[in-house]
Amino acid sequence: MKELVINSAELFVVGPDVTRCRLAADMGEVYETLTLLRLKTRCGLEGMAGITTYSEHCFDEAPGAALKPLLADLIGVNAWDTDAIWGHLMTRYNSMTPKPQSAIDIALWDLKAKAMDLPLYQLLGGSRDHIRSYASTPFLDTTTAYVDFVHNLQQQGFNTVKFHVWCDLDQDLALLDTIDRTFGHDLAFMIDLEERYSRQDALVIAKRLERMNCIWLEAPMVDTDLAGYAELRRHTRVPILPAGNTLLSPGLMTLGIEQRSWDALRTDVTYAGGFTATRTIAALAQTHDLPLELQSWGYTPTQAANLHLMLSIPNATYFEQPVPQASHEAFCLTPIRTEDGIAKAPAGAGLGIEMNWSQIDKQAIWQYQIGG
């Protein structure tokens, strides 16, 4: 077994020049920042991770700034010791949620899988190499634009769509009426309300969705309103999911499980502390017979990390493919593309994706290196 002693760490904060979208009517264009970490070892192997963060008006440099002071603790450590490294890093002073630790943990797992010449999902214990996929839309300005967009997605082979909508009850109901008239039960879909609804309006739209081919209603209210979610579930047959961005630890999620707040857990490997932490969340969901529906809206490194964990557990049912795809493939030479409603594991060991590091180096907002 190769020794994986880390001798350098490189950090890149990049603001890709791509077409930006909105995710709700009250949002401006979303600036999606790509924070990339590359770990190099004495034996020549490299591990990488990428976190996508979202902000309005300008790029978000905070995750990179929070990650930078943690990197000194990696020089000279053995990447095989992921549990010990994760435990150490989680006790360091840091003002943010576990996003910076997530990147380190993902890069370490990428290193280990490459050392064993295995796709990461196999190292994580998985055997399937594909999963159903849905297209996750941006916010569009008119119902006609949504209809045309869905027709285009169907031509690309998508049979399931998640809509990001106005997050206004009247306008969202009008869109649902149009979807119902145009596609009927031939279209399976989800609705993401970005935590914008009141309890009362959430119930109204949930009752409308009961008559449609709706797979789930996502983030109708703020994630911390556990009682509101539980009340909504008692009065609708539509599966209810949280946004998955706030309650990131197993302990906090257990509170929601105990109150019967959700029909599935939801989180993101790149937010919840990497594979080491999110595997615990996956086990928690399985113990309570709940699906774990991972987010993967973001650039290809974010998609790849979540896809590998999905493929390693039995209780994830869908991969989230951001569309249009090209807007989320910046600097990636091997993007993940859904074909006939299926997302497949990237070829190759580790995360299985190749990044154009020379372009990243040229276009980074800022970068940092330690060791080497």
Salt bridges, closest charged atoms under 4 A:
GLU10 OE1 - ARG38 NE 2.80
GLU10 OE1 - LYS40 NZ 3.80
ASP26 OD1 - ARG196 NH2 3.09
GLU29 OE1 - ARG20 NE 3.67
GLU32 OE1 - HIS328 NE2 3.06
GLU46 OE1 - ARG38 NH1 3.57
ASP73 OD2 - HIS88 NE2 2.90
ASP110 OD2 - LYS114 NZ 2.98
ASP129 OD1 - HIS130 ND1 2.84
ASP141 OD1 - ARG22 NH1 3.32
ASP177 OD1 - ARG208 NH2 3.04
ASP180 OD2 - ARG208 NH2 3.01
ASP192 OD2 - LYS162 NZ 3.62
ASP192 OD2 - HIS164 NE2 3.26
GLU194 OE2 - HIS164 NE2 3.58
GLU210 OE2 - LYS207 NZ 3.38
GLU210 OE1 - ARG237 NH1 3.59
GLU218 OE1 - LYS162 NZ 3.07
GLU218 OE2 - ARG266 NE 3.10
ASP225 OD1 - ARG199 NH2 2.75
GLU231 OE1 - ARG199 NH1 3.39
ASP263 OD1 - ARG233 NH2 2.93
GLU320 OE2 - LYS162 NZ 3.00
GLU320 OE1 - ARG266 NH2 3.25
GLU329 OE2 - ARG337 NE 2.52
